[in-house]
């Protein structure tokens, strides 16, 4: 057995609930084994929370929508007009105490960017820098969620389908090892959309942090 979170859309102030779901885990690195895990995870979630419409967001998803919404596949436009994936943009924006941002990663493949050795050998993350905007390292998931939701603005065809779902999973995301989850970002997007807050939240980074994290109120 294993536990993985499902991120369930709710209204403010929380925007989402994280539900830790216990399910039967199938060992192995093949896509087939990952999909068996996804099926087991969703079955366990729906047994506990029936009536929800749940989507796996990852390159392992059985749904084409879930694959397209993977941070490895969603793209953003750089200042020179070149496109980069959310994953590469995230990794190439990290500022460490001993280096970075390693902007060459912005144009690397998603997998190459994520595995770059400098990301593990440059100390702790102190900030993020992307297209002239600098984000503090706190809140810890703030920059990633902003980046992912910002990328979604390019994909009206995908977001029209996305907002029909109530909960999201990412089978690769292990909260014991990672902080950021595309499933969490998707739940935040849907909650903001349903409440008519999306346009306001995405006006600026400060508006996003204030809307999603009540950041300014916590600082003052």
C-alpha positions in Angstrom: 0.0 0.0 0.0 1.0 3.6 -0.6 -0.3 7.1 0.0 -0.6 9.9 -2.5 -2.5 13.1 -2.4 -5.6 14.1 -4.4 -6.1 17.9 -4.7 -9.8 18.6 -4.5 -11.3 21.9 -5.7 -13.0 24.0 -2.9 -13.9 27.6 -2.6 -12.1 30.3 -0.7 -10.3 30.7 1.6 -8.5 27.4 1.0 -9.1 26.9 -2.8 -8.3 23.2 -2.5 -8.2 20.4 0.0 -5.4 17.9 0.0 -6.8 14.4 0.5 -4.1 11.8 1.3 -5.4 8.6 -0.2 -4.2 5.1 0.6 -4.2 2.7 -2.4 -2.6 -0.4 -3.7 0.8 0.4 -5.2 2.3 -1.6 -8.1 6.0 -1.6 -8.3 7.9 -0.9 -11.5 8.9 2.0 -13.7 6.9 1.1 -16.8 4.0 3.2 -18.0 1.7 0.2 -17.6 2.6 -0.1 -13.9 2.1 3.6 -13.4 -1.3 3.5 -14.9 -2.3 0.6 -12.7 -1.3 2.8 -9.7 -3.4 5.6 -11.1 -6.4 3.4 -11.5 -6.0 2.1 -7.9 -5.5 5.6 -6.6 -8.6 6.9 -8.3 -10.7 4.0 -7.2 -9.7 4.5 -3.6 -10.4 8.2 -3.8 -13.8 7.7 -5.4 -14.7 5.2 -2.8 -14.1 7.8 -0.1 -15.4 10.7 -2.0 -18.0 9.5 -4.5 -19.4 11.6 -7.2 -16.2 13.6 -7.9 -14.7 13.9 -11.4 -11.0 13.2 -11.0 -8.2 13.7 -13.5 -4.6 12.4 -13.4 -2.3 15.2 -14.6 1.0 13.7 -15.7 2.8 12.2 -18.7 1.5 8.8 -17.4 -2.2 9.8 -17.5 -4.6 7.6 -19.4 -6.5 10.8 -20.5 -5.1 12.8 -23.3 -6.0 16.0 -21.4 -4.0 14.9 -18.4 -0.9 14.3 -20.6 -1.2 17.6 -22.3 -1.6 19.4 -19.0 1.7 17.9 -17.7 4.3 20.5 -16.8 6.6 18.7 -19.2 4.3 19.5 -22.0 2.6 22.9 -21.2 4.6 25.7 -22.7 5.3 29.4 -22.0 6.7 32.0 -24.3 10.1 33.6 -23.5 11.1 37.2 -24.2 12.6 36.2 -27.6 9.4 34.4 -28.6 10.9 30.9 -28.1 8.7 28.4 -26.3 9.7 26.5 -23.2 8.0 24.0 -21.0 6.7 24.9 -17.5 9.2 22.4 -16.1 12.2 23.9 -17.9 11.1 27.4 -17.0 10.8 26.4 -13.3 14.2 24.8 -13.2 15.8 27.6 -15.1 14.4 30.2 -12.8 15.8 28.9 -9.5 18.2 31.2 -7.7 20.5 29.4 -5.2 22.7 30.6 -2.5 25.7 29.5 -4.5 24.6 30.1 -8.1 21.8 30.5 -10.6 19.5 31.1 -12.2 20.9 28.7 -14.8 19.1 30.3 -17.7 20.4 27.8 -20.2 17.9 25.4 -18.8 15.1 27.5 -20.1 15.8 26.0 -23.6 16.7 22.5 -22.4 14.2 19.6 -22.6 12.0 19.1 -19.5 13.9 16.0 -18.5 17.3 17.4 -19.0 16.5 20.6 -17.1 15.1 18.6 -14.2 18.1 16.3 -13.9 20.8 19.0 -14.3 23.4 18.4 -11.6 23.8 22.1 -10.7 20.3 22.1 -9.2 21.5 19.8 -6.5 25.0 21.3 -6.0 24.3 25.0 -5.5 22.8 25.1 -2.0 19.4 26.0 -1.0 16.9 28.0 -3.1 16.7 31.6 -2.1 14.5 33.0 -4.9 13.1 32.6 -8.4 13.8 34.9 -11.4 11.7 34.7 -14.5 11.3 37.2 -17.3 12.2 40.1 -15.1 10.0 39.1 -12.1 11.6 37.9 -8.9 9.8 35.7 -6.5 10.8 35.1 -2.9 11.3 31.5 -1.9 8.3 31.8 0.4 5.5 30.8 0.1 7.3 27.6 -1.1 4.8 26.7 -3.8 4.0 30.3 -4.9 6.3 30.6 -7.9 5.5 27.1 -9.3 1.8 27.6 -9.0 1.9 31.0 -10.6 4.1 29.7 -13.5 1.8 26.7 -14.2 -1.4 28.8 -14.1 0.2 31.5 -16.2 1.0 28.9 -18.9 -2.6 27.7 -18.9 -3.6 31.1 -20.4 -2.3 29.9 -23.8 -4.6 26.9 -23.8 -8.2 27.8 -24.0 -9.1 24.4 -25.5 -7.5 22.6 -22.5 -8.8 24.9 -19.8 -12.4 24.5 -21.1 -12.1 20.8 -20.3 -10.0 21.3 -17.1 -12.7 23.3 -15.3 -15.1 20.3 -15.6 -13.1 18.3 -13.1 -13.3 18.4 -9.3 -10.0 16.8 -8.2 -6.6 16.1 -9.6 -3.8 13.6 -9.0 -0.1 13.3 -10.0 1.1 9.8 -9.5 4.8 10.8 -9.6 4.4 13.5 -7.0 5.5 12.3 -3.6 5.0 15.0 -0.9 7.8 13.4 1.2 10.3 14.3 -1.5 8.8 17.2 -3.4 7.0 20.5 -2.7 5.4 21.4 -6.0 2.6 19.6 -7.8 0.9 20.3 -11.1 -2.2 18.7 -9.6 -2.3 21.3 -6.8 -1.8 24.1 -9.4 -4.7 22.7 -11.5 -7.0 22.7 -8.5 -6.2 26.3 -7.7 -6.9 27.3 -11.3 -10.3 25.6 -11.3 -11.2 27.2 -7.9 -10.2 30.7 -9.1 -12.2 30.1 -12.3 -15.3 29.0 -10.5 -15.2 32.0 -8.2 -14.5 34.6 -10.9 -11.2 35.4 -9.4 -8.9 34.2 -12.1 -8.4 37.4 -14.0 -7.8 39.4 -10.8 -5.4 36.8 -9.4 -3.3 36.8 -12.6 -2.9 40.6 -12.9 0.5 40.5 -11.2 2.6 38.3 -9.0 1.5 40.2 -5.9 -2.1 39.9 -6.8 -1.6 36.1 -7.3 0.1 35.7 -4.0 -2.4 37.8 -2.2 -5.4 36.0 -3.7 -4.0 32.5 -3.3 -1.9 32.7 -0.2 -3.2 35.9 1.6 0.5 36.7 1.4 0.3 40.4 2.1 -2.0 40.0 5.1 0.4 37.5 6.6 3.4 39.8 6.1 1.6 42.7 7.7 
